[in-house]
Amino acid sequence: MEDWVHRALQRWPNVPALFGWLALDRRGRWLIRGEPITRPQIIDTIDRNYGVDAYGRWYFQNGPQRGYMKLEAAPFVLRVAADGAALRTHTGLPVTAPTQAFLDEEGSLLLVTEHGPALLADHDLDWALTRLRAGGAPVGEAALAAALATPSGQPSDLELAIGDRALRVRRLDRAQWPAALGYVLDPQPRDGERATRGDTPA
C-alpha cells in the first residue's frame, strides 16, 4: 500500500467498508457497478493498493475506505510479458516463483504465484500449450484430452515448464478453486463489521 493510504487509515480508522460496487473480470479489467474502469490514473491507483484480508477477501484500499472486489475467477489475471517469456499479473507484478498449476474443466489454467492465485488470460493459453509436457514430450491433443478427463482434485500427467520450474498440473474444477486456494469470489460483510453497499448501510 502507498504511504498516503497508511496516513489516511491513521487519520480515519473506522470508515465502513464498501461491498458490491467493485469487481475484477477474467480479462483482468477492474469494474465499477459492472462497467470497466478505463481511466489510467484510477487503474494505476487500484493496482498499487490492491490487497487481501485475513479471510481471503480481496480489496482496493482507497484512502481510509476498503472497497471489496467481486472476482469473476481469481484474484489476479496473468499476461505474458512483451518479451514472450515472462509472466506478469494484471497489476504489473512480475511472476517469478509459481508453486502450483491447476487445469479446470474448460482448459483454463490457474497458477499459484507469490502474489496469490492467478488465472492465465485466455488469449495467452497458446503460450502455456508450448510449455506443457506429457512424459517429457510436447503435449498433443490426446494428452490434453486425457488431462481434461482426469477427475477434479487429481494430478494429471502434464507438467508446465516455467523458467527452471516444472509444475505438475492438477485438475481442479473452477467451482472448487476458491475453497481450495483460500480466496472469496463474492465478499460479504462479516458479523459486526461496519459496511455499506453503495449508498445504503448494510
N, C-alpha and C positions, 0 to 999 in steps of 0.2 A: 504494500500500500504506500501511496505517496505521503510526504510529510504533511501536506495541507489536510489530508484526511485524518491523520492522527491528531492534529491540532483541533479540528472540528469535533472529533469524538471527545476530546478532553473538555471542550467548552460546552457541548450539548450531548451528554452521555446517554440520555434516555429518550431519544426520538423513536417513535414507533416504527417498526419495520414495515416495508411495503410488500404486499403479496398480490399476484395476479396481473401485473402490468408488463413485466419484462420476460423475455424468452430468448432461447438460443435454438435456431433450427439446425437441421442436419447438414446444411451447406455452410455453417459457420457464420451465419448472419445474426446480429442482435436485432430483436424485435421489440417494439413497444406497442401494446394493445393490438398485436397481430400484424403490425406494419413494419417493414425493415427500416432500421435506422441507417441513414445514408450520409449524415454529416461527419466528415473525417475527424473533427475535433472531439465529437461525442464518442465515436467509436474508439479513438485512442484513449480517452479517459476511462471508458469501461474496461478496455484491455488491460490497463495498468492497475486497475483497482478491483480486480475480479478475484474472489476467493471462496473458501468453503468453511462452514462452521463445523462444530463437533458432531453434528447429526447428519452430515453428508449433504447438507443443503447449500447449493452454490448461489453466490450473490454478487451484486455490484455495490461496493461501498461508496455512496455518493455523499461525500462530506459526512455529516453525523447520521445520515439515514442509510439503512441497509435495504436494498431492493433485491428480493429473491428472484432467481431465474427459473422459469419452467424450461426443462430440457426436452428437446424432441428425441434425442438419442443418448447423448453422453455430455459430460462437462466440457470437453474440448473436441474440436474437429481438426484433423491433421491434413496438411497440404504438403506436397513435395516442393522443396525449395527450387529456386531458379536454376541451380546447378544440376538438378535432376538426381542428386544423390541423397541429400539430407531431408529430414522432415522438420516441419515447424507447426506449432499449434496455430489456430486461427487468431490467437492473440500475439503471435510473433515470437513465441518462445522456442528455442531450438530443442529438439528431442535427441538426446544422446544416450539414454540408458533405459530403453524399454525392457520390461521384465516378463511380460506375458502377452500372448496373442490369442484372440478369440474370433471364430467364424460363426456368423449367425445363419439362420435357415435360408436367407436370401442371398448369401455370399458376401455380405458386408463384413468388413474387418475392423476389429477394435483392438487397440493396444493399451496396455497399462504402462504409462510413462512416469517419469519422475515428477511430472506436474499433475497427473491424475489420469483417469480413463479417457481415451480419445478415439473417436471414430475416424477412420480414414475416409476422406472425401470421395464420393462416388467417382468423380472424374479422374481420380488418381489410382483407381483399382488396377489399371494396367501396369502401373509401377510395381505394385505388390505381386502381380502374377509373374513378372520377370524374376522375382526374388523368392518365389515359393519353390520348394524342392520336395520330392517324394522319393525316398530311398536314395537320396543323393543326386537324383536326376531332375532336370527341369520338369515342372508339373504339366501334365497333359489333361485333356478333358476327362478321361476315365478316373484319374487320381483325384481331380477336383470334385467329380460327381460322388466318388466314394467318401470324400471328406464331408460333403454336404449331407450324405446319408448317415453319417455317424450320429448316434444318439446324443442329445444335448447333455452336456456335462462331461463327456468323454473326450480323451485326446484323439486327434485324427492322426493320419500317417504323414501329415505335411509339416514342414519346417519353414520358417520365414527367416531369410538371411538379411540382417540389418547391421551394417558395419562388420564388426568382428563377432557379432552375436548370431546364434541360430536358435530361434524360439520355436518350441513345439506348439503347433496351433491346436487349440482345443475348441471343439464345437460347443456353442452355447446359444440357445435361443435368445433373441433380443429381449423378450419379456423378463428374462432372468438376469440380464446384465446389472440392473441397479442393486438388487439384493446381493448378488454375488460379489460385486465390486464396491459396495458401500456408498452409493450416492442416491439421491432422491430426484425423481423426474419432475414432480409437481409439489414443490414445498408448500407446507401449510403451517399456520401458527401453532405453536405448542401451548399447552395449558399454562395460563398465567402470563403469556408473552404479549407485550404491547405491540399491536399490529394494526395496520389499516389496509383496506382493499380499495384502491383507487381513492375516491373521496369519502368512502363510507367506513367508519370504525368497525373493526372486526371483533 
